[in-house]
Amino acid sequence: MEEELKLRQVLTRHIRSNRTLLHYALKCYSVAHPPPHRSANMEFEADAWNGVSSLHYRGGRMLGEDNSGPYPFREITHNRYETCPFRDTRLGLPMNVTNLELVLPYAADAYRLTTVLRNRYIAERNLEDTRFNLVQAYAFSKLSASIPAFLVRRKDHPIPDGAIEPLEAAFYMLGSAPFILIRQLIARGDRSSLNPKPESGEALYGLSSQSRTLISNRECACPAAPKLIAGYFDVIMNGSYRGALESPAVDRVLERIGDWRQLYEYTVAASRVDLLVLLCKAVALRSLRQLRSDAAPCSVDVVRSVEARLFGPLTLSYVGAPDGQQLSSALNVAVESFSALLRDHGDMETPDEIARIAMPTASESPSMSTGDVVRRIRESSALILRSCLRDLQLVHAALGTSHRPAITIDDVFRRTGGPAFASHLDRLEAAAGSGHGRHAIAIKN
């Protein structure tokens, strides 16, 4: 068994070092393990950004470039790297200038497309202020990922993988900036994303640099100059673009999208599903970390499993996971932020019910019994399941597909803490009922 594992590791390294071999190996792998965008319930099964990052745009490159995921689908990209000269947190790090060179020719049209979509988004939501705060910008920023997902996954006139236009790819890379910034702030336990006031592009660039949002988990820097980053933040957040909006490239994207209302409804519903899964993970992890010192021995493994699945997907783009000291703060901010975002997406009921089920009261002890923790996780997961089923139906209605969502409570547990999470809960419950959890390792907050 050990020799077989070593052989597989050697073969994997060899295949991944050869672009041609990898191309055909991925085609074979995709037959048995379809990429996320081919899953009937991609919006539930995959992180939003990660779900479409392995799609290709014209030219053969993946949307997510070096950060494409999940890992088995990541292809070799031939890039030119330079040392970052910008005097912020990126100084001295390698940066992928090939990626920037691919985006810059479409920057002007990306500004136009962003502005046209902003105008439609503002009208759809009847927003009085045309400047966005970060909470308001979250759903709009998710358009960057939902446009390629919508075009590839809809029933009528879907486009094949590889037919995404360079402008759509450029908007995917640029338009995701607020969405990624918010996730980084949440992972760091920073409540700045909840600031109700709009910020200037310069301030948002500073926040991005300070929070290390411009540095990937591979310690590779975003190659854009500070002026370019601040300028685009002003366009997407504050509507600062004042040039002509007419453009054949923009018109072509809008024509491919077709029904704006369907795209909008898909974006909001898909984003809600993603937020519901994240909220479920945050509530479960925070509850598990409140276990008393007499908790069951398996509780430590459960905590590590949920922690990896809450913060792990975030590290696939320019987002890092919190360290141990930040984790407690990050979890409180995560629950508050995901609840605020869901309300902004039109779901008032689920955050209120989660607060009733899973928010500690003023008189409640900071530590909880194993039975109470398991009960809290089961009740909140059942609520999340109902909300996910509701929104997945809206997703498929917007896509025009006849698929009926068939997720179960076991699927919610799997997305929360991995394949063994349901059995972990059973073991915790059994230990609590039999008193076997008395001598377990305490989990420190």
C-alpha positions as CSV (number, residue, x, y, z in Angstrom):
1,M,0.0,0.0,0.0
2,E,2.8,2.4,0.9
3,E,4.7,1.6,-2.3
4,E,1.5,2.1,-4.4
5,L,1.0,5.5,-2.7
6,K,4.6,6.6,-3.5
7,L,4.2,5.5,-7.1
8,R,1.0,7.5,-7.5
9,Q,2.7,10.6,-6.0
10,V,5.6,10.2,-8.5
11,L,3.2,9.8,-11.5
12,T,1.2,12.8,-10.3
13,R,4.3,15.0,-10.2
14,H,5.4,13.8,-13.6
15,I,2.0,14.4,-15.2
16,R,1.6,17.9,-13.7
17,S,5.1,18.9,-15.0
18,N,4.1,18.0,-18.6
19,R,1.4,20.3,-20.1
20,T,0.4,17.8,-22.8
21,L,0.1,14.9,-20.4
22,L,-1.8,17.0,-17.9
23,H,-4.3,18.1,-20.6
24,Y,-5.2,14.5,-21.5
25,A,-5.1,13.3,-17.9
26,L,-7.6,16.0,-16.9
27,K,-9.9,15.0,-19.7
28,C,-9.9,11.4,-18.4
29,Y,-10.2,12.5,-14.8
30,S,-13.2,14.7,-15.7
31,V,-15.2,11.7,-17.1
32,A,-15.3,10.1,-13.6
33,H,-15.1,13.4,-11.6
34,P,-16.9,16.2,-13.4
35,P,-15.7,19.7,-12.7
36,P,-17.9,21.8,-10.4
37,H,-19.7,23.7,-13.3
38,R,-21.1,20.4,-14.5
39,S,-22.7,19.5,-11.2
40,A,-26.5,19.9,-11.0
41,N,-26.1,21.7,-7.7
42,M,-22.8,23.5,-8.3
43,E,-24.1,26.5,-6.3
44,F,-24.4,24.3,-3.2
45,E,-21.4,22.0,-3.8
46,A,-18.7,24.6,-4.7
47,D,-17.5,27.9,-3.4
48,A,-18.8,30.6,-5.7
49,W,-15.4,31.8,-7.1
50,N,-14.0,28.3,-7.1
51,G,-17.0,26.8,-8.9
52,V,-16.2,28.5,-12.2
53,S,-12.5,29.2,-11.9
54,S,-11.6,26.1,-13.9
55,L,-13.7,27.3,-16.9
56,H,-11.6,28.4,-20.0
57,Y,-11.9,31.6,-21.9
58,R,-10.9,32.1,-25.5
59,G,-7.2,31.6,-25.7
60,G,-7.2,28.4,-23.6
61,R,-6.4,29.8,-20.2
62,M,-8.5,29.1,-17.1
63,L,-10.5,32.0,-15.5
64,G,-8.8,31.6,-12.2
65,E,-5.3,31.4,-13.7
66,D,-2.8,30.0,-11.1
67,N,-5.6,30.1,-8.4
68,S,-8.0,27.9,-10.3
69,G,-9.6,25.1,-8.4
70,P,-10.4,22.5,-7.2
71,Y,-6.8,21.5,-7.3
72,P,-7.1,18.4,-9.6
73,F,-8.4,20.6,-12.4
74,R,-5.7,23.3,-12.2
75,E,-3.7,23.4,-15.4
76,I,-0.1,24.5,-16.0
77,T,0.1,28.1,-17.1
78,H,3.2,29.7,-18.6
79,N,3.6,33.0,-17.0
80,R,6.2,35.7,-16.7
81,Y,6.9,36.8,-13.1
82,E,8.6,40.0,-11.9
83,T,9.4,41.3,-8.4
84,C,6.7,43.6,-7.1
85,P,8.0,47.2,-6.9
86,F,4.9,48.7,-5.2
87,R,5.6,50.1,-1.7
88,D,2.8,48.4,0.1
89,T,2.4,44.9,1.6
90,R,3.3,43.3,-1.7
91,L,6.8,44.9,-2.0
92,G,9.4,42.3,-3.0
93,L,7.0,39.5,-3.7
94,P,6.7,37.8,-7.1
95,M,3.8,38.9,-9.3
96,N,2.3,37.4,-12.4
97,V,2.6,40.1,-15.1
98,T,1.3,37.8,-17.8
99,N,-2.1,37.9,-16.2
100,L,-2.1,41.7,-16.1
101,E,-1.0,41.9,-19.7
102,L,-4.0,39.7,-20.7
103,V,-6.5,42.0,-18.8
104,L,-5.2,45.5,-19.7
105,P,-6.3,45.5,-23.4
106,Y,-9.9,45.0,-22.2
107,A,-9.7,47.4,-19.2
108,A,-11.6,50.3,-20.9
109,D,-14.4,47.9,-21.9
110,A,-14.4,46.4,-18.5
111,Y,-15.0,49.8,-17.0
112,R,-17.9,50.3,-19.4
113,L,-19.4,46.9,-18.7
114,T,-19.0,47.5,-15.0
115,T,-20.9,50.8,-15.3
116,V,-23.7,49.4,-17.4
117,L,-24.2,46.5,-15.0
118,R,-24.0,48.9,-12.0
119,N,-26.8,51.0,-13.5
120,R,-29.0,48.0,-14.0
121,Y,-28.2,46.7,-10.5
122,I,-29.1,50.1,-8.9
123,A,-32.4,50.2,-10.8
124,E,-33.3,46.6,-9.9
125,R,-32.7,47.3,-6.2
126,N,-34.1,50.8,-6.2
127,L,-31.0,52.1,-4.4
128,E,-31.2,55.8,-3.5
129,D,-27.4,56.2,-3.1
130,T,-25.4,55.2,-6.3
131,R,-22.3,54.7,-4.2
132,F,-22.0,51.2,-2.7
133,N,-20.9,50.2,0.8
134,L,-19.2,46.8,0.9
135,V,-22.3,44.9,1.9
136,Q,-24.3,46.3,-1.0
137,A,-21.3,45.6,-3.3
138,Y,-21.1,41.9,-2.4
139,A,-24.0,40.7,-4.6
140,F,-23.0,43.0,-7.5
141,S,-19.4,41.8,-7.3
142,K,-20.7,38.2,-7.5
143,L,-21.9,39.0,-11.0
144,S,-18.2,38.5,-12.0
145,A,-18.5,34.8,-11.3
146,S,-22.2,34.4,-12.0
147,I,-22.0,35.7,-15.6
148,P,-19.8,32.8,-16.8
149,A,-21.7,30.3,-14.6
150,F,-25.1,31.6,-16.1
151,L,-23.8,31.4,-19.6
152,V,-22.4,27.9,-19.3
153,R,-25.2,26.4,-17.1
154,R,-28.5,27.8,-18.4
155,K,-30.8,25.5,-20.4
156,D,-31.3,27.7,-23.4
157,H,-28.3,28.5,-25.6
158,P,-25.6,27.6,-23.2
159,I,-22.0,28.3,-24.3
160,P,-19.4,25.6,-24.2
161,D,-16.3,25.7,-21.9
162,G,-13.7,27.7,-23.8
163,A,-16.2,30.1,-25.4
164,I,-16.1,32.8,-22.6
165,E,-15.0,36.1,-24.2
166,P,-11.8,37.9,-23.0
167,L,-14.0,40.8,-21.7
168,E,-16.1,38.4,-19.6
169,A,-12.8,37.0,-18.3
170,A,-11.5,40.4,-17.5
171,F,-14.6,41.3,-15.6
172,Y,-14.3,38.0,-13.7
173,M,-10.8,39.0,-12.6
174,L,-11.5,42.7,-11.9
175,G,-15.2,42.6,-10.7
176,S,-14.5,40.1,-8.0
177,A,-12.4,42.6,-6.0
178,P,-15.0,43.7,-3.5
179,F,-16.2,40.1,-3.0
180,I,-12.7,38.9,-2.3
181,L,-11.9,41.9,0.0
182,I,-15.0,41.2,2.1
183,R,-14.0,37.6,2.5
184,Q,-10.5,38.5,3.5
185,L,-11.8,40.9,6.1
186,I,-14.1,38.3,7.5
187,A,-11.3,35.7,7.7
188,R,-9.2,38.2,9.7
189,G,-12.0,39.1,12.1
190,D,-12.2,42.6,10.7
191,R,-15.6,44.3,10.9
192,S,-14.7,46.9,8.3
193,S,-16.9,45.2,5.7
194,L,-19.9,46.1,7.8
195,N,-19.2,49.8,7.6
196,P,-22.5,51.3,6.3
197,K,-20.7,54.3,4.6
198,P,-19.3,54.1,1.1
199,E,-15.5,54.5,0.8
200,S,-13.2,56.1,-1.8
201,G,-11.2,53.9,-4.1
202,E,-8.1,55.1,-2.4
203,A,-9.4,54.0,1.0
204,L,-10.4,50.6,-0.3
205,Y,-7.0,50.1,-1.9
206,G,-5.5,50.9,1.5
207,L,-7.8,48.4,3.2
208,S,-6.9,45.8,0.6
209,S,-3.2,46.3,1.2
210,Q,-3.4,46.4,4.9
211,S,-5.5,43.2,5.0
212,R,-3.1,41.4,2.6
213,T,-6.0,40.9,0.2
214,L,-3.5,41.6,-2.7
215,I,-1.4,38.6,-1.8
216,S,-2.4,35.1,-2.6
217,N,-2.0,32.1,-0.4
218,R,1.0,31.2,-2.6
219,E,2.7,34.5,-1.6
220,C,2.2,35.8,-5.1
221,A,1.2,39.5,-5.4
222,C,-1.6,41.1,-7.4
223,P,0.3,42.8,-10.3
224,A,-1.8,45.9,-10.6
225,A,-0.4,49.3,-9.7
226,P,-2.0,51.1,-6.7
227,K,-3.5,53.7,-9.0
228,L,-5.1,51.1,-11.1
229,I,-6.5,49.3,-8.1
230,A,-7.9,52.4,-6.5
231,G,-9.3,53.6,-9.9
232,Y,-11.2,50.4,-10.5
233,F,-12.5,50.4,-6.9
234,D,-13.9,53.9,-7.6
235,V,-15.6,52.6,-10.8
236,I,-17.2,49.5,-9.3
237,M,-18.1,51.0,-5.9
238,N,-18.7,54.7,-6.6
239,G,-19.6,54.8,-10.3
240,S,-16.8,57.1,-11.2
241,Y,-16.5,56.2,-14.9
242,R,-17.7,59.1,-17.0
243,G,-16.7,58.0,-20.5
244,A,-19.0,56.8,-23.3
245,L,-20.7,53.5,-22.6
246,E,-21.3,52.4,-26.2
247,S,-19.0,49.6,-27.2
248,P,-19.4,46.6,-29.5
249,A,-17.6,44.3,-27.0
250,V,-20.0,45.4,-24.2
251,D,-23.0,45.0,-26.5
252,R,-21.9,41.5,-27.4
253,V,-21.7,40.5,-23.7
254,L,-25.1,42.0,-23.0
255,E,-26.6,40.2,-26.0
256,R,-25.1,36.9,-24.8
257,I,-26.6,37.4,-21.3
258,G,-30.0,38.1,-22.8
259,D,-32.6,38.5,-20.0
260,W,-31.0,40.7,-17.3
261,R,-33.7,39.8,-14.8
262,Q,-32.9,36.1,-15.1
263,L,-29.2,36.8,-14.5
264,Y,-29.9,39.0,-11.6
265,E,-32.2,36.4,-10.0
266,Y,-29.6,33.7,-10.6
267,T,-26.9,35.8,-9.0
268,V,-28.8,36.6,-5.9
269,A,-30.1,33.1,-5.3
270,A,-26.8,31.5,-6.0
271,S,-25.0,33.9,-3.7
272,R,-27.5,33.2,-1.0
273,V,-26.9,29.5,-1.2
274,D,-23.1,30.1,-0.9
275,L,-23.7,32.4,2.1
276,L,-26.0,29.9,3.8
277,V,-23.4,27.2,3.6
278,L,-20.7,29.6,5.0
279,L,-23.1,30.6,7.8
280,C,-23.7,27.0,8.7
281,K,-20.0,26.3,8.9
282,A,-19.4,29.4,11.0
283,V,-22.2,28.5,13.5
284,A,-21.1,24.9,13.7
285,L,-17.4,25.8,14.4
286,R,-18.3,28.5,16.9
287,S,-20.6,26.1,18.7
288,L,-17.9,23.3,18.8
289,R,-15.4,25.8,20.2
290,Q,-17.8,26.4,23.1
291,L,-17.6,22.8,24.2
292,R,-16.9,22.4,27.9
293,S,-13.7,20.8,29.1
294,D,-15.5,17.5,29.7
295,A,-16.3,17.2,26.0
296,A,-15.9,13.9,24.0
297,P,-12.3,13.1,22.8
298,C,-13.4,13.2,19.1
299,S,-14.4,16.9,19.4
300,V,-10.9,18.1,18.6
301,D,-11.0,16.3,15.2
302,V,-14.4,17.6,14.5
303,V,-13.3,21.2,15.2
304,R,-10.3,20.8,12.9
305,S,-12.5,19.4,10.1
306,V,-15.0,22.2,10.2
307,E,-12.3,24.9,10.5
308,A,-10.6,23.6,7.3
309,R,-13.8,23.6,5.4
310,L,-14.9,27.1,6.5
311,F,-11.6,28.8,5.8
312,G,-10.0,26.4,3.3
313,P,-12.0,27.5,0.2
314,L,-11.2,31.1,1.0
315,T,-7.5,30.5,0.5
316,L,-8.0,29.5,-3.2
317,S,-8.1,33.2,-4.2
318,Y,-6.4,36.2,-2.7
319,V,-7.7,35.3,0.8
320,G,-5.9,33.8,3.8
321,A,-7.2,31.8,6.7
322,P,-7.0,33.3,10.2
323,D,-4.4,32.1,12.7
324,G,-5.4,30.6,16.1
325,Q,-5.5,34.0,17.9
326,Q,-7.7,35.5,15.2
327,L,-10.1,32.5,15.0
328,S,-12.5,33.4,17.8
329,S,-12.9,37.0,16.6
330,A,-13.2,35.8,13.0
331,L,-16.0,33.4,13.8
332,N,-18.0,36.2,15.5
333,V,-17.4,38.5,12.6
334,A,-18.3,35.7,10.2
335,V,-21.7,35.0,11.7
336,E,-22.5,38.7,11.9
337,S,-21.2,39.4,8.3
338,F,-22.9,36.4,6.6
339,S,-26.1,37.3,8.4
340,A,-25.9,40.9,7.3
341,L,-25.1,39.8,3.7
342,L,-28.1,37.4,3.7
343,R,-30.4,40.3,4.8
344,D,-29.0,42.5,2.0
345,H,-29.8,39.6,-0.4
346,G,-33.4,39.7,0.8
347,D,-33.4,36.8,3.3
348,M,-34.5,38.2,6.6
349,E,-35.9,35.0,8.1
350,T,-32.9,32.7,8.1
351,P,-30.5,35.1,10.0
352,D,-33.2,35.8,12.6
353,E,-33.8,32.1,13.1
354,I,-30.1,31.3,13.3
355,A,-29.8,34.0,16.0
356,R,-32.6,32.4,18.0
357,I,-31.1,28.9,17.7
358,A,-27.4,29.5,17.8
359,M,-26.6,32.9,19.3
360,P,-25.4,32.8,23.0
361,T,-27.6,34.8,25.4
362,A,-26.3,37.2,28.0
363,S,-27.0,34.8,30.8
364,E,-25.5,31.8,28.9
365,S,-22.2,30.3,30.0
366,P,-19.3,30.7,27.5
367,S,-18.9,26.9,27.5
368,M,-21.6,24.4,26.7
369,S,-22.4,20.7,27.2
370,T,-21.8,18.3,24.4
371,G,-25.5,17.6,24.1
372,D,-26.4,21.3,23.8
373,V,-23.7,21.8,21.1
374,V,-24.9,18.9,19.0
375,R,-28.5,20.1,19.4
376,R,-27.6,23.6,18.3
377,I,-25.7,22.3,15.2
378,R,-28.5,19.9,14.2
379,E,-31.2,22.6,14.5
380,S,-29.2,25.3,12.6
381,S,-28.3,22.7,9.9
382,A,-31.9,21.8,9.4
383,L,-32.8,25.4,9.0
384,I,-30.0,26.0,6.5
385,L,-31.2,22.9,4.5
386,R,-34.7,24.4,4.2
387,S,-33.3,27.7,3.0
388,C,-30.8,26.1,0.6
389,L,-33.6,24.0,-1.0
390,R,-35.7,27.2,-1.4
391,D,-32.8,29.1,-3.1
392,L,-31.7,26.2,-5.2
393,Q,-35.2,26.1,-6.7
394,L,-34.8,29.8,-7.6
395,V,-31.4,29.0,-9.1
396,H,-32.8,26.4,-11.4
397,A,-35.8,28.5,-12.3
398,A,-33.4,31.3,-13.4
399,L,-31.4,28.8,-15.4
400,G,-34.5,27.4,-17.0
401,T,-33.6,23.9,-15.9
402,S,-36.1,21.3,-14.7
403,H,-33.7,19.8,-12.1
404,R,-35.3,19.5,-8.6
405,P,-32.7,20.0,-5.8
406,A,-32.3,16.7,-4.0
407,I,-29.9,17.7,-1.2
408,T,-30.4,16.2,2.3
409,I,-29.3,17.0,5.8
410,D,-26.4,14.7,5.3
411,D,-25.3,16.9,2.4
412,V,-25.4,19.9,4.6
413,F,-23.3,18.0,7.2
414,R,-20.8,17.0,4.5
415,R,-20.4,20.6,3.3
416,T,-20.0,21.7,6.9
417,G,-17.4,19.3,8.1
418,G,-16.6,16.7,5.5
419,P,-17.9,13.2,4.8
420,A,-17.4,12.0,8.4
421,F,-19.1,15.0,10.1
422,A,-22.5,13.3,10.5
423,S,-20.8,10.3,12.2
424,H,-18.7,12.7,14.3
425,L,-21.9,14.3,15.6
426,D,-23.4,10.9,16.4
427,R,-20.3,10.0,18.4
428,L,-20.4,13.2,20.3
429,E,-24.1,12.7,21.0
430,A,-23.4,9.1,22.1
431,A,-20.6,10.2,24.3
432,A,-22.7,12.9,25.9
433,G,-25.5,10.4,26.6
434,S,-23.2,7.8,28.1
435,G,-21.0,10.3,30.0
436,H,-17.9,9.2,28.1
437,G,-16.9,12.7,27.3
438,R,-15.7,13.5,30.8
439,H,-11.9,13.3,30.3
440,A,-11.6,14.9,26.9
441,I,-9.2,17.6,25.8
442,A,-10.5,21.1,26.3
443,I,-10.8,23.4,23.3
444,K,-9.6,26.8,24.1
445,N,-11.3,29.9,22.7
